[in-house]
């Protein structure tokens, strides 16, 4: 029924217009599309793409810092006609582990803490998106971001080695071993970083906590292994490597990927001992995924 407006002139009535609201009748893209979109958005966000210029500064700067030493090594190898690269492919990421840790510390909280802080997580699950979809997308995006950070310098080294006319077979083998190593490192670092960041909605606390975990564990393990080496307790010092993400990766690649031992004070793990390092690494990756699932089941309520 039309209702007369109180300010309308006498005898003139208001009108109700049909503005054409209708239901959506297009294709339903489903969970897989949402998961891919969330992955793409999170991966882009890790490098500041689609965000403000200020958000791009740190990740892009760290990416450049990761690549510059590789470019310098390639230039030296080409100019001096070296017979091999100054650094093995499997060693490069370990040498640059401080930069990788800083990248994870800065970007893992950015990926998950804002959703927790502004309580937007339940909005994600108001769509046909399960907790596992959200966690897989975020985990895959963070691991992919770290992989790009660590794999591109290896590609620079590989291309430079070929330009320097180093042995193709040896360089290809080393490059492949390096990619396997940084893929495992990316999964481990991303999982640990996301779990720590998901504990607190405050980004500053998350950054500090991630840095503390990576730096303190590596410093403590390095010190203990150095002491064990001085006291000729190689067997004891070796197992200290299980308590730091960096030394875990070092142990795995020393045992299985032909890498040189990162701590010459002690002997590297044998193949049998390397199995333990690999199982602990895979256990931490699986455990990180499980903890994230548990965390977001609670956050979705």
C-alpha positions in Angstrom: 0.0 0.0 0.0 1.4 3.4 -0.9 1.9 5.7 2.1 1.6 9.5 1.8 4.8 11.3 2.7 4.3 13.9 5.5 6.2 16.5 3.5 4.5 15.8 0.2 2.1 18.3 -1.3 -1.6 17.5 -0.7 -2.9 14.8 -2.9 0.6 13.6 -4.0 1.6 10.1 -3.0 5.0 8.5 -2.6 5.9 5.6 -4.9 7.6 2.3 -4.3 10.0 1.5 -7.1 11.2 -1.9 -8.2 15.0 -1.5 -8.4 15.6 -4.9 -9.7 17.1 -7.0 -6.8 17.4 -10.6 -7.8 19.2 -13.7 -6.7 22.6 -14.8 -8.1 22.1 -17.4 -10.8 25.7 -17.6 -12.1 28.1 -20.5 -11.7 29.0 -21.7 -8.2 32.8 -21.9 -8.2 33.0 -23.8 -4.9 35.8 -24.5 -2.3 38.6 -25.2 -4.8 38.2 -21.7 -6.4 38.1 -20.0 -3.0 41.2 -21.9 -1.8 43.1 -20.9 -4.9 42.0 -17.3 -4.6 43.1 -17.2 -0.9 46.4 -18.8 -1.8 47.0 -16.3 -4.6 46.1 -13.3 -2.4 48.3 -14.6 0.5 51.3 -15.2 -1.7 51.0 -11.8 -3.3 50.6 -10.2 0.1 53.8 -11.8 1.3 55.7 -9.6 -1.1 53.4 -6.6 -0.6 51.7 -6.9 -4.0 48.3 -5.4 -4.0 49.1 -3.5 -0.8 50.6 -0.1 -0.1 54.0 0.9 -1.2 55.3 0.8 2.3 54.3 -2.8 2.6 56.5 -3.7 -0.4 59.7 -2.2 1.0 60.8 -4.9 3.5 60.0 -8.1 1.5 61.4 -6.7 -1.7 64.5 -5.5 0.1 65.1 -8.9 1.6 64.6 -10.5 -1.8 67.3 -8.2 -3.2 69.6 -9.0 -0.3 69.2 -12.7 -0.9 70.1 -12.3 -4.6 73.0 -9.9 -4.5 75.6 -12.3 -3.0 74.7 -14.8 -5.7 75.2 -12.2 -8.4 78.5 -11.2 -7.0 79.6 -14.9 -6.8 78.6 -15.4 -10.4 80.5 -12.3 -11.5 83.6 -13.4 -9.8 83.3 -16.9 -11.2 82.9 -15.6 -14.8 85.6 -12.9 -14.5 88.3 -15.2 -12.9 87.3 -18.3 -14.8 86.9 -20.4 -11.7 86.5 -24.1 -12.0 83.7 -24.2 -9.4 81.3 -21.8 -7.6 82.6 -20.3 -4.3 79.6 -21.8 -2.4 77.7 -25.0 -2.9 74.0 -24.8 -3.8 73.0 -26.6 -0.6 75.0 -24.1 1.5 73.7 -20.9 0.2 70.4 -20.8 2.1 72.1 -21.8 5.4 74.6 -18.9 4.9 71.7 -16.5 4.4 69.5 -18.0 7.1 69.3 -14.7 9.0 67.6 -13.1 6.0 65.2 -16.0 5.6 64.3 -15.9 9.3 63.6 -12.1 9.1 61.4 -12.6 6.1 59.4 -15.3 7.8 59.2 -13.2 11.0 57.8 -10.3 9.0 55.4 -12.0 6.7 54.0 -14.9 8.7 52.2 -12.5 11.1 51.1 -10.4 8.2 49.5 -13.5 6.7 47.5 -14.6 9.7 47.6 -12.2 12.6 45.4 -9.5 10.9 42.6 -12.0 10.4 42.7 -12.9 14.0 43.1 -9.3 15.3 40.1 -8.0 13.3 38.1 -11.1 13.8 37.5 -11.8 10.1 38.2 -15.5 10.4 34.5 -16.4 11.0 33.7 -14.5 7.8 35.9 -16.8 5.7 34.0 -19.8 7.1 30.6 -18.2 6.3 31.4 -19.3 2.8 31.8 -23.0 1.6 35.3 -23.0 3.0 36.5 -25.5 5.6 39.2 -24.9 8.2 41.5 -27.3 6.4 41.1 -25.2 3.2 42.0 -22.0 4.9 45.1 -23.5 6.6 46.3 -25.3 3.4 46.0 -22.1 1.4 47.9 -20.0 4.0 50.5 -22.7 4.6 51.1 -23.2 0.9 51.3 -19.5 0.2 53.9 -18.9 3.0 55.9 -21.9 1.9 55.8 -20.7 -1.7 56.9 -17.2 -0.7 59.9 -18.6 1.2 60.7 -21.0 -1.7 60.8 -18.1 -4.1 63.1 -16.2 -1.7 65.5 -19.1 -1.5 65.3 -20.7 -5.0 65.7 -17.6 -7.1 69.3 -17.0 -5.9 70.1 -20.7 -6.7 68.8 -20.1 -10.2 71.1 -17.1 -10.5 74.0 -19.3 -9.4 73.1 -22.0 -11.8 72.7 -19.7 -14.8 76.0 -18.0 -13.9 77.7 -21.3 -13.6 76.6 -22.3 -17.1 77.7 -18.9 -18.4 81.1 -19.6 -16.8 81.2 -22.9 -18.7 81.4 -25.0 -15.6 80.6 -28.7 -15.9 76.9 -29.0 -16.9 76.2 -32.4 -15.2 77.8 -31.3 -11.9 76.0 -28.0 -11.8 72.7 -29.5 -12.7 73.0 -32.1 -10.0 74.0 -29.5 -7.4 71.2 -27.2 -8.4 68.6 -30.0 -8.1 70.0 -30.9 -4.6 69.8 -27.3 -3.6 66.1 -27.0 -4.8 65.2 -30.1 -2.7 67.0 -28.6 0.3 65.3 -25.2 0.1 61.9 -26.8 -0.6 62.2 -28.7 2.7 63.5 -25.6 4.5 60.5 -23.5 3.1 58.0 -26.0 4.5 59.7 -26.1 7.9 60.2 -22.4 8.3 56.7 -21.5 7.0 55.1 -24.0 9.3 56.9 -22.8 12.4 56.4 -19.2 11.6 52.7 -19.5 11.0 52.1 -21.5 14.2 53.9 -18.9 16.3 52.2 -16.0 14.5 48.7 -17.6 14.9 49.1 -17.7 18.7 48.8 -13.9 19.0 46.6 -11.5 17.0 49.2 -8.7 17.6 51.6 -8.5 14.7 54.5 -7.0 16.7 54.5 -9.8 19.2 54.4 -12.4 16.4 57.4 -10.8 14.7 59.4 -10.8 17.9 58.4 -14.3 18.8 59.4 -15.8 15.4 62.7 -14.0 15.4 63.4 -15.2 19.0 62.6 -18.9 18.1 64.8 -19.0 15.1 67.7 -17.0 16.5 67.8 -18.4 20.0 67.6 -22.0 18.9 70.3 -21.6 16.3 72.6 -19.7 18.7 72.1 -22.2 21.5 72.6 -25.3 19.2 75.7 -23.7 17.6 77.3 -23.0 20.9 76.6 -26.5 22.3 77.9 -28.1 19.2 81.1 -26.0 19.3 81.6 -27.0 22.9 81.0 -30.7 22.1 83.5 -30.5 19.2 86.2 -29.0 21.5 85.6 -31.8 24.0 85.6 -34.5 21.3 82.0 -35.4 22.0 80.9 -35.6 18.4 78.1 -38.1 19.0 76.5 -35.8 21.6 77.1 -32.6 19.6 75.4 -34.2 16.6 72.1 -34.7 18.3 72.0 -31.1 19.5 71.2 -30.4 15.8 67.7 -31.7 16.3 66.7 -28.6 18.3 67.1 -25.9 15.7 65.3 -25.6 12.3 68.5 -24.5 10.5 70.7 -27.4 11.9 67.9 -29.8 11.1 68.0 -28.9 7.5 71.8 -29.0 7.6 71.7 -32.5 9.0 69.3 -33.7 6.3 71.2 -32.3 3.4 74.5 -33.5 4.8 73.2 -37.0 5.1 71.2 -37.3 1.8 72.1 -34.4 -0.5 75.9 -34.5 -0.6 76.2 -31.2 1.3 79.3 -30.4 3.4 78.9 -30.4 7.1 77.9 -26.9 8.5 79.8 -27.5 11.7 83.3 -28.9 11.0 84.0 -29.2 14.7 81.8 -32.3 14.7 81.2 -35.1 12.3 78.1 -34.9 10.1 75.3 -37.4 10.4 75.5 -40.8 8.6 72.6 -42.0 6.5 71.1 -43.8 9.5 71.4 -40.7 11.7 70.1 -38.6 8.8 66.9 -40.6 8.9 66.3 -39.3 12.4 66.9 -35.7 11.2 64.5 -36.2 8.3 61.8 -37.8 10.5 62.0 -35.0 13.0 61.8 -32.4 10.2 58.8 -34.1 8.6 57.2 -34.4 12.1 57.6 -30.7 12.7 56.0 -29.9 9.3 53.1 -32.2 10.0 52.8 -31.0 13.6 52.7 -27.4 12.5 49.9 -28.2 10.1 48.0 -30.0 12.8 48.4 -27.1 15.3 47.2 -24.6 12.7 44.1 -26.7 12.1 43.4 -26.9 15.8 44.0 -23.1 16.2 41.6 -22.2 13.5 38.9 -24.5 14.5 38.8 -22.5 17.7 39.1 -19.1 16.0 36.2 -20.0 13.6 33.8 -20.3 16.5 
